[in-house]
Amino acid sequence: MTGSLGGLPAHPLLVHIPVVLLPLAAILAIVMLFRPAWLRTFGWFVVGLSGIGFLGAIFAASTGEELEDTRRAAGETISATLRDHAEEGDAVQLYAGIFFVLMLAWVLFAWWRRRAGEERATAVARKPKVVATVLASLAILAGAMTTVSVTITGHNGAKSVWEGDK
């Protein structure tokens, strides 16, 4: 991945993908829990948001590592805040990946359950309502963890820039 876009460092531009899409997907997942009909209408859209957010987290971390390497090569000292930011960026990737997989599993299970019918779903999954509830709960928990992780990571990144890496 290139470290710049249009002559500017790519990292500060690419971070906006996970910063916007992952919390949005998490909020929509909560809405779908309380409005189950929206799962059918918007479920795949939310899976797409979480997937693009996950890819954005990967690209942001990759370009962030390149930016850190460039700064190191220029003889700059990397502050503790910036090192923490880099480690937190790795955590965002992990949480975003888990969130994406759980959203996919939840929406895919709901889709299969509708297509198969409740009788077949019960024969195969025994307790499809419990499976659906567990998948929804785990997806929402992962979305919340991802949102917290993105927020903390973004805060430390901004802090390192605006406070001059103190």
C-alpha positions as CSV (number, residue, x, y, z in Angstrom):
1,M,0.0,0.0,0.0
2,T,1.3,3.5,-0.8
3,G,2.0,5.8,2.1
4,S,0.6,8.8,0.3
5,L,-2.5,10.0,-1.6
6,G,-2.1,13.1,-3.8
7,G,1.1,14.0,-2.0
8,L,-0.4,13.8,1.5
9,P,0.1,11.0,4.0
10,A,-2.6,8.4,3.4
11,H,-3.1,7.5,7.0
12,P,-5.0,10.6,8.2
13,L,-7.2,10.3,5.2
14,L,-7.9,6.5,5.4
15,V,-8.6,6.5,9.2
16,H,-12.0,8.1,8.4
17,I,-13.2,4.9,6.8
18,P,-13.3,2.8,10.1
19,V,-13.9,5.9,12.3
20,V,-17.2,6.5,10.5
21,L,-18.4,3.1,9.2
22,L,-17.7,0.9,12.2
23,P,-19.7,2.9,14.8
24,L,-22.4,3.5,12.2
25,A,-22.7,-0.3,11.6
26,A,-22.7,-0.9,15.4
27,I,-25.6,1.6,15.8
28,L,-27.6,0.0,13.0
29,A,-27.0,-3.4,14.5
30,I,-28.6,-2.2,17.7
31,V,-31.5,-0.7,15.8
32,M,-32.0,-4.0,14.0
33,L,-32.2,-5.8,17.3
34,F,-35.1,-3.6,18.4
35,R,-36.7,-3.6,14.9
36,P,-36.3,-7.2,13.6
37,A,-38.0,-6.4,10.3
38,W,-35.0,-4.1,9.5
39,L,-32.7,-7.1,9.7
40,R,-34.2,-8.4,6.5
41,T,-34.1,-5.0,4.8
42,F,-30.8,-3.6,6.0
43,G,-28.9,-6.6,7.3
44,W,-26.7,-7.1,4.2
45,F,-26.1,-3.3,4.1
46,V,-24.8,-3.4,7.7
47,V,-22.6,-6.4,6.9
48,G,-21.2,-4.3,4.0
49,L,-20.5,-1.3,6.2
50,S,-18.8,-3.5,8.8
51,G,-16.8,-5.2,6.1
52,I,-15.7,-2.0,4.5
53,G,-14.9,-0.6,7.9
54,F,-12.8,-3.7,8.7
55,L,-10.9,-3.2,5.4
56,G,-10.5,0.5,6.2
57,A,-9.0,-0.4,9.6
58,I,-6.5,-2.7,7.8
59,F,-5.5,0.0,5.3
60,A,-5.3,2.7,8.0
61,A,-3.1,0.5,10.2
62,S,-0.9,-0.3,7.2
63,T,-0.4,3.3,6.2
64,G,0.1,4.3,9.8
65,E,2.9,1.8,10.1
66,E,4.4,3.2,6.9
67,L,4.1,6.8,8.3
68,E,5.7,5.7,11.5
69,D,8.6,4.1,9.6
70,T,9.0,7.2,7.5
71,R,9.2,9.4,10.6
72,R,11.7,7.0,12.3
73,A,13.8,7.0,9.1
74,A,13.8,10.8,9.3
75,G,15.3,10.6,12.7
76,E,12.2,11.5,14.7
77,T,11.6,10.0,18.1
78,I,8.3,8.1,18.3
79,S,6.4,9.2,21.5
80,A,4.7,6.8,23.9
81,T,1.3,8.2,22.9
82,L,2.1,7.4,19.2
83,R,3.3,3.9,20.1
84,D,0.1,3.3,22.1
85,H,-1.9,4.6,19.1
86,A,-0.2,2.0,16.9
87,E,-0.9,-0.8,19.3
88,E,-4.5,0.3,19.7
89,G,-4.8,0.4,15.8
90,D,-3.8,-3.3,15.8
91,A,-6.6,-4.0,18.3
92,V,-9.1,-2.1,16.1
93,Q,-8.3,-4.4,13.3
94,L,-9.0,-7.5,15.5
95,Y,-12.2,-6.1,16.9
96,A,-13.4,-5.0,13.5
97,G,-12.7,-8.4,12.0
98,I,-14.6,-10.1,14.8
99,F,-17.5,-7.6,14.4
100,F,-17.6,-8.2,10.6
101,V,-17.6,-12.0,11.0
102,L,-20.4,-11.9,13.7
103,M,-22.5,-9.5,11.6
104,L,-22.1,-11.8,8.6
105,A,-23.1,-14.9,10.7
106,W,-26.1,-13.1,12.2
107,V,-27.4,-11.9,8.9
108,L,-26.6,-15.1,7.1
109,F,-28.4,-17.2,9.8
110,A,-31.4,-14.9,9.6
111,W,-31.5,-15.2,5.8
112,W,-31.1,-19.0,6.0
113,R,-33.8,-19.3,8.6
114,R,-36.3,-17.3,6.5
115,R,-35.5,-19.4,3.4
116,A,-35.6,-22.7,5.2
117,G,-38.7,-22.0,7.2
118,E,-39.1,-22.4,10.9
119,E,-39.8,-26.1,10.9
120,R,-36.7,-27.0,9.0
121,A,-34.6,-24.4,10.9
122,T,-35.8,-26.1,14.2
123,A,-34.9,-29.5,12.8
124,V,-31.4,-28.4,11.8
125,A,-30.5,-25.9,14.6
126,R,-32.8,-27.3,17.3
127,K,-33.4,-23.8,18.9
128,P,-33.1,-21.3,16.1
129,K,-34.4,-18.4,18.2
130,V,-31.6,-19.0,20.7
131,V,-29.0,-19.2,18.0
132,A,-30.3,-15.9,16.5
133,T,-30.3,-14.3,19.9
134,V,-26.8,-15.4,20.7
135,L,-25.5,-14.2,17.2
136,A,-27.3,-10.9,17.6
137,S,-25.9,-10.4,21.1
138,L,-22.4,-11.3,20.1
139,A,-22.5,-9.0,17.0
140,I,-23.8,-6.1,19.1
141,L,-21.2,-6.7,21.8
142,A,-18.4,-6.9,19.2
143,G,-19.8,-3.7,17.6
144,A,-19.7,-1.9,20.9
145,M,-16.1,-3.1,21.6
146,T,-15.1,-2.0,18.1
147,T,-16.6,1.4,18.6
148,V,-14.8,1.9,21.9
149,S,-11.6,0.7,20.4
150,V,-11.9,3.0,17.4
151,T,-12.7,6.0,19.7
152,I,-9.7,5.4,22.0
153,T,-7.4,4.8,19.1
154,G,-8.6,7.9,17.3
155,H,-8.3,10.0,20.5
156,N,-4.7,9.0,21.0
157,G,-3.9,9.6,17.3
158,A,-5.3,13.1,17.5
159,K,-3.7,13.7,20.8
160,S,-0.3,12.8,19.4
161,V,-0.8,15.3,16.5
162,W,-2.4,18.2,18.3
163,E,-0.3,18.0,21.5
164,G,3.0,17.6,19.6
165,D,3.7,14.0,20.7
166,K,4.4,15.0,24.3
